[in-house]
Amino acid sequence: MYSYEDRIRAVKLYIRLGKRLTATVRQLGYPTTKALERWYRAYELSQDLPAGYICSKPKYSAEQKKAATDHYLSHGQCLAATVKALGYPGRGTLAAWLDELRPETRKRIVGKAGGVSQSPELKQAAVIELCTREESAQVIARKIGVSRPTLYNWKNKLLGREVPASMKRHNDSPQAPERAELERQVESLRRDIRQLQLEHDILKKANELLKEGLGLDPQLLTNREKTLLVDALRQTYALSELFARLALARSSYFYHRARLRVSDKFADVRRAITSIFELNHRCYGYRRIRAALGRQQVFISEKVVRRLMKQERLAVAMTRRRRYGSYLGEISPAPENLINRDFQAAAPNEKWLTDITEFQIPAGKVYLSPVIDCFDGLVISWSIGTRPDAELVNTMLDAAIEKVANRNDRPVVHSDRGAHYRWPGWLSRIRDAKLIRSMSRKGCSPDNAACEGFFGRLKTELFYPRDWQATTIDQFIEVVDSYIRWYNEKRIKISLGSLSPLEYRESLGLAA
């Protein structure tokens, strides 16, 4: 019996939850969905519920109870069939009557919360007994404590519907070939289940030890990695099973197992490689790593460096292509392209390249304008700001002119056709310093490829691999400025004999 307050609370919650029956019942713990529908229909008629509503249950007489239990016992002991034949009561009610009137006929199996559970071994034994029985299926089901339909359902799941299960009683024992075939099928099922479990355990262990995804193909692993997997699973599976599944030769396993037990002779080199990689913005490939090791008097081959970097998972970030154009149209006559894609220089301050690149971070946009010397890639001067205006390029040019003010050097200053390099301030500075102007063709970035290459290296090594979410504009400008100084002073270039640009000039006795 539910009180008026209980019923009105359920109806209002049902309306508030968007008339979702299951959600309402789950939250309150009562009533049934059908009862809630009846309460809501009554509420819709008068916007209220009767105060004296009582949820009553049907009453059954002792004769009806006895008739139902007798029918159950004499017609196969099936709850569903008895309820369907008599039209009453529910299966739960009938089960309660049996416990009350005929408790000796109700067999129970203890299982997990939420329902009865039988082990796979019990199901397999029951199916074998069903297919090779000398008695009826009902007798076998009663011995196990399940219904006859459940027993046939197990048979269909394990052997398939096409495998017959004869209902005839045999006075003679089943023929040996039939029983052997059934046992063979059951054994085949067991093997399939074990193989699936083995495959799952291999993928799971590979994800734990090798940090590989669950979708990898174990056949593509190296023999060393396969050996690690075998050692991790040998307590659960036989070595022969693991060797067959991983396609690993027995000799290869014991070879790599012995190698793994020996101390790693490259342990110090691994630490040195990792340190060099981390201290240089994670942008050194195996060639520059090897050159840096050579400066520490550690001499190993490029192949060893590549293998150790692969094992330590030290990978340089890949290039990301992004187009940016600052062309605003022809606002003044453009000078001739004197560089003509020849970015080689025999001496410093012969050819200078300049351009502007943009960085977008969550805090805003930042622009960099450098001057690059074609002789060794040295960044002569640079300016960083938040606007790509005349002040940005003029400040950079003033700093570059100071470098050659006391010399007779008059370099060619090559740029694209942007408006920054045609404004009066830029032109007057070029003219006063007696520098020579050169410009790329319209919209042709390869004409300034060496400068674009510097931008690409900067973004690949510094900008793309990092997360700038919590970085302010001032902090980002400091990071870019620090990178350019490191680029000039310490970053190794293989083309310069594994020296940085400033080290290369010092080795030639040239002033920076």
Secondary structure, DSSP 8 states (H G I E B T S, - for coil): ---HHHHHHHHHHHHHTTS-HHHHHHHH----HHHHHHHHHHHHHHSS--TT---------HHHHHHHHHHHHHTTS-HHHHHHHH--S-HHHHHHHHHHH-GGG-------TTS----HHHHHHHHHHHHT-SS-HHHHHHHHTS-HHHHHHHHHHHH-TTS----S--SS---HHHHHHHHHHHHHHHHHHHHHHHHHHHHHHHHHHS---TT--GGGS-HHHHHHHHHHHTTTS-HHHHHHHHT--HHHHHHHHHHHHS--TTHHHHHHHHHHHHHTTT---HHHHHHHHHHTT----HHHHHHHHHHTT------------------S-----SSTT----SSTTSEEEE--EEEEETTEEEEEEEEEETTT--EEEEEEESS-SHHHHHHHHHHHHHHTTTS----EEEE-S-GGGTSHHHHHHHHHTT-EEEE--TT-GGGGHHHHHHHHHHIIIIITTS--TT--HHHHHHHHHHHHHHHHHT--BGGGTSB-HHHHHHHTT---
